[in-house]
């Protein structure tokens, strides 16, 4: 999963296969995701692993099968009926009605797949109100990005912030990064930077990359985004460590563009300093959503 979470899906597949073949249903689903995302389409391998996970009751695997229209096109149908999203609903709805917050959040995706947008958002709100951090994050993002949901920008960003802050304070790292974005939109740059640092400390690869870029060349990254101080050596060290740990091309490209800003001695110092960042804290992650793109 560490490899999957930094989008090294081809490298992750052998490990995922071992766990899936041992019966881990959640990993069966992620193995399907790895195959689908690698090829940007529903492959035979992806379909087979989704189907195995679905037969074991995984609702997200059922939603992938429904979105791939595999019942109609390939005859891969649920035991009862011809709609995989309905099968997911039959599993998740009783759990949600019993107060399971994660199930409430899952119903958001299930009802969207069934074309019932109002019901989907209502369940997402219910999950968020039980302090489920993933649902709070999703709701906060929806509010932040939907100008029609709350037309007044100040009110919209304030509402999004409340959901994101609750999730962030529970330790949900993607919410920390998004909260920093919302605070920047409100002109609260110092608070935003504090949350960006917390997201980086939680292993958020994009947050850490932005910090490194700011320190290396704040003008290029955007002075409205970065704090006033510049520390080229530390910035290079952070970006170098990200590239070493994940193979991230964006970090490599930023360093390449800014190579002349440092002397050979400074680069040597930075790459020695990078050892402090390699493997620091939790593993770096892109924090891909369980069900999304």
HUHUHU-V492122 format. One record per residue. SS is DSSP state (alpha for helix, beta for strand, coil for the rest). D_FIRST is the distance of its C-alpha to the first C-alpha in Angstrom with 2 decimals. Layout:
# HUHUHU-V492122
{{SS;D_FIRST} {SS;D_FIRST}}
This chain:
# HUHUHU-V492122
{{coil;0.00} {alpha;3.80} {alpha;5.30} {alpha;4.77} {alpha;5.86} {coil;8.63} {coil;9.60} {coil;9.48} {alpha;9.05} {alpha;11.71} {alpha;10.28} {alpha;6.96} {alpha;9.45} {alpha;11.15} {alpha;8.48} {alpha;7.65} {alpha;11.45} {alpha;12.18} {alpha;10.62} {alpha;12.16} {alpha;15.36} {coil;15.55} {coil;15.83} {coil;12.72} {alpha;13.84} {alpha;11.08} {alpha;8.76} {alpha;11.95} {alpha;11.95} {alpha;8.60} {alpha;9.89} {alpha;13.04} {alpha;11.69} {alpha;10.31} {alpha;13.82} {alpha;15.69} {alpha;14.44} {alpha;14.93} {alpha;18.47} {coil;19.15} {coil;20.70} {coil;20.51} {coil;20.44} {alpha;21.59} {alpha;18.24} {alpha;16.64} {alpha;19.68} {alpha;19.60} {alpha;16.10} {alpha;16.92} {alpha;20.22} {alpha;18.97} {alpha;16.81} {alpha;19.87} {alpha;22.18} {coil;20.32} {coil;20.84} {coil;17.70} {alpha;19.48} {alpha;16.98} {alpha;17.10} {alpha;20.85} {alpha;20.97} {alpha;19.31} {alpha;21.92} {alpha;24.61} {alpha;23.79} {coil;23.93} {coil;27.30} {alpha;26.54} {alpha;29.15} {alpha;31.94} {alpha;30.89} {alpha;29.51} {coil;30.88} {coil;27.50} {coil;28.71} {coil;28.17} {coil;30.60} {coil;32.66} {coil;33.41} {coil;31.96} {coil;29.68} {alpha;26.01} {alpha;25.94} {alpha;28.88} {alpha;27.08} {alpha;24.20} {alpha;26.98} {alpha;28.67} {alpha;25.66} {alpha;24.59} {alpha;28.06} {alpha;29.43} {alpha;26.48} {alpha;26.99} {alpha;30.73} {coil;30.21} {coil;28.65} {coil;24.89} {alpha;23.62} {alpha;20.18} {alpha;22.16} {alpha;24.51} {alpha;21.83} {alpha;20.65} {alpha;24.34} {alpha;24.36} {alpha;22.35} {alpha;24.31} {alpha;27.65} {alpha;26.86} {alpha;26.17} {coil;29.53} {coil;31.24} {coil;32.13} {alpha;31.26} {alpha;33.39} {alpha;32.00} {alpha;28.41} {alpha;29.20} {alpha;31.18} {alpha;28.29} {alpha;25.99} {alpha;28.78} {alpha;29.12} {alpha;25.47} {alpha;25.86} {alpha;29.10} {coil;27.47} {coil;25.38} {coil;22.03} {alpha;20.29} {alpha;18.13} {alpha;21.40} {alpha;23.36} {alpha;21.20} {alpha;21.54} {alpha;25.24} {alpha;25.79} {alpha;24.44} {alpha;26.61} {alpha;29.62} {alpha;29.19} {alpha;29.06} {coil;31.65} {coil;35.12} {coil;36.73} {coil;35.06} {coil;36.87} {coil;39.19} {coil;40.15} {alpha;37.65} {alpha;38.30} {alpha;37.85} {alpha;34.75} {alpha;32.95} {alpha;34.18} {alpha;32.86} {alpha;29.43} {alpha;29.43} {alpha;30.19} {alpha;27.19} {alpha;24.81} {alpha;26.41} {alpha;26.04} {alpha;22.27} {alpha;22.04} {alpha;24.22} {coil;21.94} {coil;19.21} {coil;17.26} {alpha;16.37} {alpha;16.63} {alpha;20.03} {alpha;21.13} {alpha;20.72} {alpha;22.49} {alpha;25.10} {alpha;25.96} {alpha;26.59} {alpha;28.85} {alpha;30.75} {alpha;31.39} {alpha;32.80} {coil;35.13} {coil;36.22} {coil;34.78} {alpha;33.33} {alpha;33.34} {alpha;31.44} {alpha;28.96} {alpha;28.38} {alpha;27.85} {alpha;25.01} {alpha;23.49} {alpha;23.57} {alpha;21.95} {alpha;19.08} {alpha;18.76} {alpha;18.93} {coil;16.05} {coil;13.85} {beta;14.70} {alpha;14.93} {alpha;17.73} {alpha;19.69} {alpha;19.68} {alpha;20.69} {alpha;23.48} {alpha;24.74} {alpha;24.95} {alpha;26.70} {alpha;29.09} {alpha;30.08} {alpha;30.58} {coil;32.54} {alpha;33.00} {alpha;35.56} {alpha;33.25} {alpha;30.39} {coil;33.00} {coil;35.25} {coil;35.01} {coil;31.27} {coil;31.57} {coil;33.55} {coil;36.79} {coil;35.97} {coil;34.73} {coil;33.16} {alpha;32.56} {alpha;31.51} {alpha;28.85} {alpha;27.65} {alpha;27.39} {alpha;25.62} {alpha;22.88} {alpha;22.44} {alpha;22.68} {alpha;19.95} {alpha;17.56} {alpha;18.55} {alpha;18.23} {alpha;14.73} {alpha;13.26} {coil;16.16} {coil;16.98} {alpha;20.24} {alpha;21.55} {alpha;21.81} {alpha;23.50} {alpha;25.89} {alpha;26.89} {alpha;27.72} {alpha;29.62} {alpha;31.70} {coil;32.56} {alpha;33.19} {alpha;36.90} {alpha;36.50} {coil;35.82} {coil;38.00} {alpha;36.85} {alpha;37.25} {alpha;35.10} {alpha;32.28} {alpha;32.56} {alpha;32.52} {alpha;29.48} {alpha;27.42} {alpha;28.48} {alpha;27.56} {alpha;24.07} {alpha;23.29} {alpha;23.41} {coil;20.57} {coil;18.23} {coil;15.47} {coil;17.34} {coil;16.24} {coil;12.69} {coil;10.37} {coil;11.33} {beta;9.61} {coil;11.25} {coil;10.54} {coil;10.75} {coil;12.65} {coil;11.72} {coil;14.95} {coil;16.86} {coil;17.63}}
